[in-house]
Amino acid sequence: MQVTAVYPGTFDPITNGHLDIISRGVRLFDRIIVALLQNSDKEPLLPLAERMEIVRAVVARFPNVSVESFDGLLVDYARSRGAQAIVRGLRALSDFEYEFQMALMNRRLEPGVETVYMMPSEATSYVSSRLVKEVARLGGDVSGLVPGEVVARLKARYRVRDRS
């Protein structure tokens, strides 16, 4: 049986922490779908089409990873793709309570889809899209925290000065 996992998120922007989870997940699952949430409640920095373009570019090296977008319930989307697992990253204890509640709700809605948590590497355990955007907005260097494609777009978006 081929095991498919969905790795959901807004990926606004995708970080090296996200890529760490993906690169380790490809060894565990036959197929990973990176699923970008279309959330009308959030005001993303990057439009969905641009986020999808970036994510596709940075995961192109993984033959068993595809990139899609979805709206609505995650478990409905996972079921529609034949996924058996939802992959989530846990950076710190502060992530746990929210993720635990979501996993229990998802299990109630779709018992056939398991939530699998992965811890990021030590080097990326503190990195979040929110922090990356804040540092970039204030003119800080985010290289090493995000793929090069993201650095360039954040520099253009925020007119970040080059500190190299």
N, CA, C and O of each residue as an XYZ file, in Angstrom:
656
protein
N       0.836     -1.185      0.000
C       0.000      0.000      0.000
C       0.884      1.253      0.000
O       1.848      1.348      0.760
N       0.546      2.184     -0.843
C       1.268      3.449     -0.906
C       0.691      4.400      0.142
O      -0.522      4.599      0.204
N       1.557      4.980      0.957
C       1.123      5.882      2.018
C       1.331      7.326      1.574
O       2.442      7.754      1.260
N       0.214      8.063      1.560
C       0.225      9.474      1.177
C      -0.006     10.324      2.413
O      -0.874     10.025      3.233
N       0.777     11.385      2.539
C       0.628     12.329      3.638
C       0.369     13.718      3.078
O       0.870     14.082      2.013
N      -0.412     14.477      3.806
C      -0.660     15.878      3.482
C       0.073     16.721      4.517
O      -0.069     16.507      5.721
N       0.857     17.680      4.036
C       1.547     18.625      4.906
C       0.900     19.988      4.668
O       1.254     20.684      3.716
N      -0.053     20.375      5.532
C      -0.810     21.610      5.304
C      -0.175     22.828      5.958
O       0.584     22.714      6.921
N      -0.499     23.984      5.417
C      -0.070     25.233      6.023
C      -0.309     26.391      5.084
O      -0.706     26.206      3.933
N      -0.064     27.586      5.584
C      -0.166     28.751      4.716
C       1.158     28.994      3.996
O       1.175     29.548      2.897
N       2.266     28.582      4.612
C       3.593     28.715      4.015
C       3.809     30.149      3.504
O       4.152     30.374      2.343
N       3.594     31.102      4.413
C       3.666     32.528      4.069
C       4.762     33.227      4.865
O       4.464     33.963      5.806
N       6.020     33.010      4.505
C       6.558     32.185      3.431
C       7.005     30.824      3.949
O       7.025     30.575      5.155
N       7.363     29.948      3.009
C       7.959     28.666      3.385
C       9.325     28.952      4.001
O      10.058     29.818      3.524
N       9.661     28.223      5.059
C      10.931     28.429      5.765
C      11.799     27.177      5.633
O      11.349     26.140      5.145
N      13.037     27.295      6.074
C      13.909     26.127      6.100
C      13.414     25.092      7.104
O      13.727     23.908      6.978
N      12.649     25.524      8.092
C      12.020     24.575      9.010
C      10.996     23.717      8.296
O      10.945     22.505      8.504
N      10.179     24.337      7.454
C       9.224     23.575      6.648
C       9.959     22.580      5.751
O       9.573     21.416      5.645
N      11.023     23.060      5.111
C      11.797     22.188      4.209
C      12.447     21.035      4.962
O      12.583     19.938      4.420
N      12.845     21.272      6.193
C      13.408     20.214      7.028
C      12.366     19.115      7.238
O      12.673     17.931      7.106
N      11.151     19.505      7.560
C      10.073     18.528      7.759
C       9.818     17.763      6.455
O       9.677     16.540      6.473
N       9.758     18.466      5.341
C       9.513     17.818      4.049
C      10.635     16.851      3.704
O      10.372     15.722      3.290
N      11.886     17.281      3.869
C      13.015     16.429      3.476
C      13.097     15.160      4.319
O      13.555     14.129      3.827
N      12.670     15.214      5.555
C      12.641     13.999      6.382
C      11.373     13.197      6.135
O      11.375     11.970      6.229
N      10.289     13.900      5.819
C       9.024     13.214      5.546
C       9.065     12.360      4.291
O       8.387     11.335      4.217
N       9.858     12.773      3.297
C       9.913     11.988      2.058
C      10.518     10.609      2.287
O      10.327      9.702      1.478
N      11.242     10.451      3.379
C      11.792      9.128      3.711
C      10.760      8.251      4.416
O      10.914      7.031      4.472
N       9.718      8.864      4.950
C       8.705      8.115      5.697
C       7.462      7.783      4.879
O       6.804      6.770      5.115
N       7.149      8.641      3.921
C       5.918      8.492      3.150
C       6.241      8.311      1.676
O       7.233      8.840      1.174
N       5.393      7.558      0.993
C       5.586      7.357     -0.439
C       5.317      8.638     -1.219
O       5.932      8.896     -2.254
N       4.400      9.423     -0.706
C       4.006     10.656     -1.391
C       3.631     11.694     -0.347
O       2.964     11.381      0.638
N       4.067     12.941     -0.569
C       3.668     14.053      0.300
C       3.040     15.121     -0.579
O       3.588     15.513     -1.609
N       1.882     15.578     -0.144
C       1.228     16.714     -0.796
C       1.385     17.910      0.133
O       0.836     17.927      1.235
N       2.134     18.906     -0.315
C       2.228     20.157      0.437
C       0.985     20.941      0.048
O       0.829     21.349     -1.103
N       0.107     21.146      1.016
C      -1.209     21.733      0.753
C      -1.293     23.127      1.358
O      -1.298     23.293      2.578
N      -1.360     24.122      0.484
C      -1.434     25.508      0.927
C      -2.887     25.885      1.173
O      -3.732     25.780      0.284
N      -3.156     26.319      2.375
C      -4.506     26.688      2.781
C      -4.890     28.043      2.212
O      -4.150     29.020      2.331
N      -6.056     28.080      1.596
C      -6.649     29.352      1.167
C      -7.541     29.808      2.313
O      -8.693     29.386      2.408
N      -7.027     30.649      3.166
C      -7.753     31.058      4.364
C      -8.161     32.518      4.229
O      -7.324     33.416      4.313
N      -9.450     32.747      4.020
C      -9.932     34.115      3.845
C      -9.877     34.927      5.148
O     -10.003     36.151      5.117
N      -9.688     34.253      6.288
C      -9.581     34.954      7.566
C      -8.203     35.563      7.779
O      -8.039     36.456      8.611
N      -7.209     35.084      7.030
C      -5.846     35.590      7.184
C      -5.528     36.548      6.052
O      -6.077     36.443      4.955
N      -4.636     37.479      6.333
C      -4.143     38.420      5.332
C      -2.683     38.051      5.063
O      -1.787     38.595      5.707
N      -2.430     37.143      4.130
C      -1.045     36.742      3.898
C      -0.232     37.859      3.245
O      -0.766     38.707      2.531
N       1.058     37.834      3.508
C       1.965     38.782      2.862
C       2.044     38.484      1.369
O       1.963     39.387      0.536
N       2.202     37.210      1.049
C       2.347     36.784     -0.342
C       1.039     36.174     -0.831
O       0.442     35.361     -0.125
N       0.580     36.549     -2.023
C      -0.640     35.953     -2.553
C      -0.465     34.445     -2.778
O       0.656     33.965     -2.947
N      -1.559     33.717     -2.779
C      -1.526     32.265     -2.910
C      -0.739     31.813     -4.133
O       0.077     30.898     -4.028
N      -0.961     32.424     -5.277
C      -0.263     32.007     -6.503
C       1.246     32.147     -6.345
O       1.997     31.292     -6.815
N       1.693     33.200     -5.699
C       3.129     33.406     -5.494
C       3.692     32.405     -4.502
O       4.788     31.882     -4.702
N       2.954     32.132     -3.435
C       3.401     31.127     -2.461
C       3.511     29.755     -3.122
O       4.468     29.019     -2.883
N       2.527     29.419     -3.952
C       2.570     28.118     -4.633
C       3.763     28.044     -5.584
O       4.421     27.007     -5.668
N       4.041     29.108     -6.283
C       5.196     29.158     -7.201
C       6.502     28.930     -6.428
O       7.354     28.151     -6.855
N       6.650     29.606     -5.304
C       7.853     29.460     -4.483
C       7.976     28.039     -3.952
O       9.036     27.422     -4.060
N       6.890     27.515     -3.378
C       6.945     26.173     -2.792
C       7.263     25.147     -3.874
O       8.082     24.254     -3.654
N       6.633     25.260     -5.029
C       6.938     24.323     -6.123
C       8.413     24.373     -6.497
O       9.032     23.338     -6.741
N       8.970     25.567     -6.541
C      10.389     25.711     -6.909
C      11.303     25.045     -5.879
O      12.266     24.374     -6.251
N      11.011     25.223     -4.595
C      11.933     24.712     -3.573
C      11.738     23.223     -3.266
O      12.620     22.606     -2.669
N      10.611     22.636     -3.659
C      10.423     21.185     -3.445
C      10.614     20.386     -4.727
O      10.426     19.169     -4.731
N      10.983     21.055     -5.809
C      11.136     20.376     -7.098
C      12.154     19.239     -7.038
O      12.077     18.303     -7.834
N      13.098     19.307     -6.115
C      14.124     18.263     -6.006
C      13.587     16.958     -5.428
O      14.273     15.936     -5.462
N      12.367     16.986     -4.900
C      11.763     15.789     -4.318
C      10.726     15.219     -5.285
O       9.655     15.805     -5.444
N      11.018     14.097     -5.931
C      10.086     13.572     -6.937
C       8.738     13.121     -6.371
O       7.753     13.059     -7.107
N       8.683     12.810     -5.094
C       7.431     12.324     -4.510
C       6.674     13.407     -3.732
O       5.828     13.094     -2.894
N       6.981     14.683     -4.012
C       6.281     15.797     -3.362
C       5.557     16.617     -4.425
O       6.133     17.001     -5.443
N       4.280     16.873     -4.158
C       3.510     17.746     -5.040
C       2.968     18.906     -4.212
O       2.953     18.850     -2.983
N       2.528     19.949     -4.893
C       2.039     21.163     -4.227
C       0.649     21.468     -4.765
O       0.440     21.542     -5.975
N      -0.293     21.643     -3.855
C      -1.670     21.975     -4.209
C      -2.189     23.011     -3.226
O      -1.529     23.325     -2.235
N      -3.370     23.538     -3.505
C      -4.031     24.420     -2.548
C      -5.388     23.822     -2.211
O      -5.932     23.011     -2.960
N      -5.921     24.238     -1.073
C      -7.234     23.744     -0.660
C      -7.903     24.782      0.218
O      -7.257     25.674      0.769
N      -9.221     24.642      0.333
C      -9.968     25.396      1.337
C     -10.945     24.432      1.971
O     -11.169     23.336      1.457
N     -11.516     24.828      3.064
C     -12.436     23.940      3.767
C     -11.712     23.104      4.806
O     -10.615     23.443      5.250
N     -12.346     22.007      5.183
C     -11.790     21.142      6.219
C     -10.608     20.347      5.700
O     -10.668     19.751      4.624
N      -9.545     20.344      6.468
C      -8.344     19.605      6.096
C      -8.636     18.118      5.914
O      -8.149     17.508      4.962
N      -9.414     17.531      6.803
C      -9.678     16.086      6.687
C     -10.478     15.759      5.434
O     -10.298     14.691      4.850
N     -11.355     16.661      5.016
C     -12.075     16.443      3.757
C     -11.102     16.458      2.587
O     -11.191     15.628      1.682
N     -10.182     17.398      2.613
C      -9.172     17.482      1.557
C      -8.301     16.222      1.572
O      -8.060     15.617      0.527
N      -7.832     15.833      2.759
C      -6.974     14.641      2.872
C      -7.701     13.407      2.335
O      -7.124     12.611      1.594
N      -8.954     13.258      2.709
C      -9.751     12.120      2.229
C      -9.859     12.157      0.713
O      -9.739     11.120      0.059
N     -10.084     13.340      0.146
C     -10.252     13.457     -1.305
C      -8.966     13.108     -2.060
O      -9.014     12.770     -3.243
N      -7.830     13.187     -1.389
C      -6.544     12.857     -2.011
C      -6.067     11.452     -1.655
O      -4.981     11.041     -2.063
N      -6.871     10.722     -0.900
C      -6.486      9.364     -0.513
C      -5.368      9.320      0.507
O      -4.648      8.326      0.598
N      -5.215     10.384      1.273
C      -4.132     10.459      2.264
C      -4.495      9.686      3.521
O      -5.647      9.664      3.954
N      -3.484      9.058      4.089
C      -3.652      8.344      5.358
C      -3.074      9.128      6.529
O      -3.296      8.769      7.685
N      -2.331     10.204      6.235
C      -1.665     10.946      7.310
C      -1.650     12.439      7.024
O      -1.628     12.884      5.877
N      -1.662     13.187      8.110
C      -1.449     14.635      8.092
C      -0.143     14.864      8.837
O       0.015     14.407      9.969
N       0.784     15.561      8.218
C       2.075     15.842      8.838
C       2.034     17.255      9.405
O       1.613     18.200      8.738
N       2.479     17.375     10.643
C       2.557     18.682     11.290
C       3.905     18.784     11.992
O       4.435     17.789     12.486
N       4.449     19.980     12.031
C       5.682     20.222     12.763
C       5.363     20.769     14.138
O       4.433     21.558     14.306
N       6.135     20.347     15.114
C       6.020     20.872     16.479
C       7.360     21.492     16.854
O       8.355     20.786     17.015
N       7.379     22.808     16.990
C       8.621     23.496     17.325
C       8.860     23.545     18.824
O       9.980     23.345     19.295
N       7.807     23.808     19.560
C       7.963     24.033     20.998
C       6.693     23.596     21.716
O       5.673     23.297     21.095
N       6.783     23.569     23.016
C       5.635     23.204     23.830
C       4.439     24.105     23.536
O       3.294     23.659     23.616
N       4.690     25.351     23.201
C       3.609     26.289     22.910
C       2.775     25.853     21.705
O       1.599     26.205     21.623
N       3.349     25.101     20.775
C       2.599     24.584     19.625
C       1.689     23.423     20.018
O       0.676     23.177     19.364
N       2.048     22.711     21.085
C       1.418     21.434     21.380
C      -0.081     21.525     21.653
O      -0.850     20.740     21.098
N      -0.507     22.454     22.486
C      -1.910     22.499     22.881
C      -2.827     22.688     21.669
O      -3.816     21.972     21.521
N      -2.503     23.640     20.816
C      -3.299     23.876     19.613
C      -3.277     22.643     18.708
O      -4.323     22.194     18.240
N      -2.094     22.103     18.465
C      -1.966     20.953     17.575
C      -2.687     19.728     18.129
O      -3.276     18.956     17.371
N      -2.643     19.549     19.434
C      -3.334     18.429     20.078
C      -4.842     18.543     19.861
O      -5.494     17.560     19.510
N      -5.396     19.733     20.068
C      -6.834     19.942     19.854
C      -7.215     19.679     18.398
O      -8.231     19.039     18.125
N      -6.401     20.172     17.465
C      -6.681     19.969     16.043
C      -6.627     18.490     15.680
O      -7.474     18.000     14.932
N      -5.637     17.780     16.204
C      -5.509     16.345     15.899
C      -6.716     15.570     16.411
O      -7.226     14.683     15.726
N      -7.166     15.900     17.598
C      -8.339     15.200     18.151
C      -9.596     15.513     17.348
O     -10.409     14.622     17.098
N      -9.763     16.766     16.945
C     -10.921     17.120     16.127
C     -10.848     16.422     14.768
O     -11.845     15.880     14.291
N      -9.680     16.437     14.157
C      -9.531     15.767     12.865
C      -9.804     14.271     12.975
O     -10.419     13.685     12.085
N      -9.351     13.651     14.059
C      -9.608     12.219     14.265
C     -11.104     11.963     14.433
O     -11.630     10.966     13.938
N     -11.779     12.863     15.129
C     -13.228     12.710     15.295
C     -13.936     12.808     13.941
O     -14.859     12.046     13.657
N     -13.492     13.755     13.114
C     -14.128     13.964     11.815
C     -13.762     12.887     10.794
O     -14.569     12.540      9.932
N     -12.540     12.363     10.899
C     -12.064     11.354      9.936
C     -11.097     10.406     10.635
O      -9.887     10.632     10.618
N     -11.626      9.335     11.257
C     -10.769      8.413     12.008
C      -9.704      7.704     11.162
O      -8.724      7.202     11.712
N      -9.873      7.655      9.863
C      -8.922      6.960      8.998
C      -7.687      7.760      8.630
O      -6.813      7.260      7.922
N      -7.603      9.002      9.102
C      -6.439      9.840      8.791
C      -5.728     10.162     10.109
O      -6.297     10.793     10.999
N      -4.485      9.719     10.213
C      -3.683      9.952     11.416
C      -2.881     11.241     11.305
O      -2.453     11.622     10.216
N      -2.682     11.904     12.424
C      -1.802     13.068     12.469
C      -0.436     12.610     12.959
O      -0.322     11.953     13.994
N       0.593     12.962     12.207
C       1.964     12.591     12.537
C       2.739     13.877     12.807
O       2.786     14.775     11.966
N       3.348     13.951     13.996
C       4.120     15.134     14.363
C       5.598     14.879     14.136
O       6.120     13.808     14.446
N       6.256     15.885     13.592
C       7.695     15.806     13.398
C       8.337     17.017     14.062
O       7.850     18.141     13.941
N       9.429     16.769     14.762
C      10.177     17.842     15.389
C      11.172     18.375     14.365
O      11.821     17.594     13.669
N      11.298     19.691     14.267
C      12.294     20.243     13.337
C      13.708     20.013     13.875
O      13.898     19.676     15.044
N      14.667     20.199     13.015
C      16.058     20.106     13.463
C      16.322     21.218     14.473
O      15.593     22.208     14.527
N      17.358     21.045     15.261
C      17.716     22.075     16.239
C      17.976     23.414     15.566
O      17.642     24.467     16.108
N      18.574     23.367     14.383
C      18.930     24.599     13.676
C      17.717     25.399     13.233
O      17.817     26.609     13.028
N      16.562     24.738     13.081
C      15.369     25.445     12.599
C      14.228     25.448     13.615
O      13.117     25.864     13.289
N      14.483     24.997     14.823
C      13.396     24.830     15.789
C      12.739     26.139     16.214
O      11.607     26.120     16.699
N      13.400     27.251     16.052
C      12.847     28.550     16.463
C      12.278     29.346     15.294
O      11.722     30.426     15.496
N      12.407     28.831     14.085
C      12.026     29.584     12.888
C      10.528     29.448     12.637
O       9.988     28.342     12.639
N       9.867     30.576     12.421
C       8.457     30.587     12.027
C       8.285     31.614     10.912
O       9.062     32.562     10.800
N       7.275     31.414     10.104
C       6.993     32.377      9.033
C       6.744     33.762      9.614
O       7.195     34.764      9.059
N       6.029     33.817     10.726
C       5.721     35.098     11.360
C       6.991     35.832     11.764
O       7.116     37.031     11.517
N       7.939     35.124     12.385
C       9.193     35.760     12.798
C      10.029     36.177     11.595
O      10.639     37.246     11.602
N      10.060     35.340     10.565
C      10.815     35.677      9.353
C      10.283     36.969      8.746
O      11.060     37.849      8.376
N       8.960     37.087      8.642
C       8.369     38.309      8.072
C       8.699     39.525      8.923
O       8.974     40.599      8.388
N       8.674     39.370     10.229
C       8.968     40.492     11.123
C      10.419     40.939     10.989
O      10.698     42.135     10.902
N      11.336     39.986     10.972
C      12.751     40.323     10.825
C      12.994     41.000      9.474
O      13.699     42.006      9.395
N      12.404     40.441      8.415
C      12.574     41.030      7.077
C      11.975     42.432      7.017
O      12.573     43.335      6.432
N      10.817     42.620      7.609
C      10.156     43.928      7.605
C      11.007     44.985      8.293
O      11.003     46.153      7.905
N      11.734     44.559      9.318
C      12.566     45.491     10.076
C      13.987     45.613      9.514
O      14.845     46.268     10.107
N      14.224     44.970      8.362
C      15.511     45.122      7.694
C      16.565     44.116      8.070
O      17.728     44.277      7.698
N      16.191     43.070      8.807
C      17.160     42.056      9.208
C      17.428     41.037      8.111
O      16.677     40.928      7.142
N      18.490     40.310      8.283
C      18.923     39.294      7.323
C      18.218     37.977      7.630
O      18.378     37.426      8.719
N      17.444     37.474      6.680
C      16.730     36.208      6.871
C      17.363     35.070      6.072
O      16.832     33.959      6.050
N      18.487     35.337      5.419
C      19.146     34.253      4.700
C      19.574     33.202      5.723
O      19.996     33.532      6.832
N      19.460     31.954      5.341
C      19.721     30.855      6.257
C      18.474     30.405      7.000
O      18.439     29.305      7.552
N      17.450     31.251      7.016
C      16.177     30.886      7.660
C      15.143     30.440      6.641
O      14.221     29.690      6.960
N      15.308     30.914      5.404
C      14.376     30.616      4.317
C      15.177     30.318      3.050
O      16.337     30.718      2.942
N      14.570     29.623      2.097
C      15.267     29.394      0.827
C      15.590     30.707      0.121
O      14.938     31.724      0.358
N      16.593     30.677     -0.741
C      17.018     31.868     -1.470
C      15.900     32.550     -2.232
O      15.859     33.777     -2.313
N      14.981     31.754     -2.797
C      13.848     32.320     -3.529
C      13.005     33.218     -2.625
O      12.460     34.228     -3.071
N      12.908     32.845     -1.377
C      12.123     33.632     -0.421
C      12.889     34.882     -0.014
O      12.299     35.956      0.099
N      14.196     34.760      0.207
C      15.010     35.924      0.588
C      14.841     37.023     -0.450
O      14.601     38.182     -0.109
N      14.968     36.650     -1.715
C      14.863     37.639     -2.791
C      13.492     38.314     -2.797
O      13.398     39.528     -2.982
N      12.449     37.546     -2.601
C      11.100     38.128     -2.628
C      10.839     39.009     -1.415
O      10.178     40.041     -1.530
N      11.350     38.614     -0.258
C      11.171     39.450      0.927
C      11.962     40.750      0.788
O      11.491     41.814      1.188
N      13.153     40.660      0.226
C      13.940     41.887      0.005
C      13.183     42.830     -0.917
O      13.125     44.036     -0.677
N      12.604     42.271     -1.974
C      11.847     43.111     -2.913
C      10.597     43.673     -2.236
O      10.258     44.841     -2.429
N       9.924     42.861     -1.459
C       8.673     43.275     -0.824
C       8.919     44.358      0.214
O       8.170     45.332      0.298
N       9.960     44.186      0.994
C      10.238     45.126      2.079
C      11.360     46.093      1.765
O      11.695     46.944      2.589
N      11.949     45.973      0.571
C      13.109     46.794      0.195
C      14.191     46.712      1.273
O      14.713     47.720      1.748
N      14.501     45.471      1.636
C      15.477     45.210      2.694
C      16.872     45.557      2.203
O      17.253     45.206      1.086
N      17.615     46.234      3.026
C      18.990     46.563      2.658
C      19.851     45.320      2.771
O      19.638     44.488      3.653
N      20.808     45.195      1.894
C      21.719     44.046      1.896
C      22.817     44.296      2.910
O      23.544     45.284      2.812
N      22.943     43.401      3.888
C      23.933     43.568      4.947
C      25.184     42.739      4.706
O      26.015     42.631      5.607
N      25.350     42.154      3.536
C      26.527     41.325      3.295
C      27.728     42.137      2.931
O      28.801     41.581      2.697
